[in-house]
């Protein structure tokens, strides 16, 4: 493991998803899941999110377009919150999910809108 890339990944992951989320994810690791958390932190967040080629907002928007296609509602919930942190507006999230409807299917978009509305409600109450 490259400790500098891991450190950068941990910093970016915490900035996008929040310290509480990342601390909880890391605290829940055991011998079985630690290698996955290390991989996610180093390669996803440090190696890719840490690159200068795209701003974080754009990376978040791409994730919001791809994750519904993969049918990963828990990850979508997490990345909607991260996208808002990265400056993606609710209006832009709506537009992204409309794009998902056209190119990936209406059912994927329907679920995405439903999840986004739940996340917005949680944030508005919080």
Secondary structure, DSSP 8 states (H G I E B T S, - for coil): --HHHHHHHHHHHHHHH-HHHHHHHHHT--TTTHHHHHHIIIIIIIIITT-SSS-HHHHHHHHHHHHHHHT-HHHHHHHHHHHHHTT--HHHHHHHHHHHHHHH-HHHHHHHHHHHHHHHHHHHH-
